[in-house]
Amino acid sequence: MWLIMLAFAATIATAIWYTQAENDKYLLKYLSLIFWGTTIMVLVDHVVPFLMEGGGEFFEVSTEAAVLSGIMVVVGLAVWEGALLLKDPKHIIFKRNRP
């Protein structure tokens, strides 16, 4: 379930970033990279035990897996929001003198 939800979030973030790529003031490229990196990490986390154990369950479908998937998406969004607040593209938090 983790892999499915993270791949879906990565695909959506990439599509949104691609439509706004010329003016990426909201750092959507970072959001896309965060989700793709997490998706690759979870893919490796699923593939290695699957190959080592010789098969078994690849996708875990349970309530705990769904909750963990949601938490991972929220953490990815929180990291992106932290980067966005540090950059402050609208100059709201840090009033900068514009030339």
Residue pairs with C-beta under 8 A, 6 or more apart in sequence:
1 59
1 60
1 61
1 62
1 65
1 66
1 68
1 69
2 42
2 46
2 60
2 65
2 68
2 69
2 72
3 39
3 42
3 43
3 46
3 59
4 59
4 69
5 66
5 69
5 70
5 72
5 73
6 35
6 38
6 39
6 42
6 69
6 72
6 73
7 39
9 35
9 73
9 76
10 32
10 35
10 36
10 38
10 39
13 28
13 31
13 32
13 34
13 35
14 32
14 35
14 36
16 28
17 24
17 28
17 29
17 31
17 32
20 26
20 28
21 29
25 89
26 84
26 89
27 80
27 83
27 84
27 87
27 89
30 80
30 83
31 76
31 77
31 80
34 76
34 79
34 80
35 73
35 76
38 72
38 76
42 72
46 58
46 59
49 56
50 56
50 58
85 93
88 94
91 98
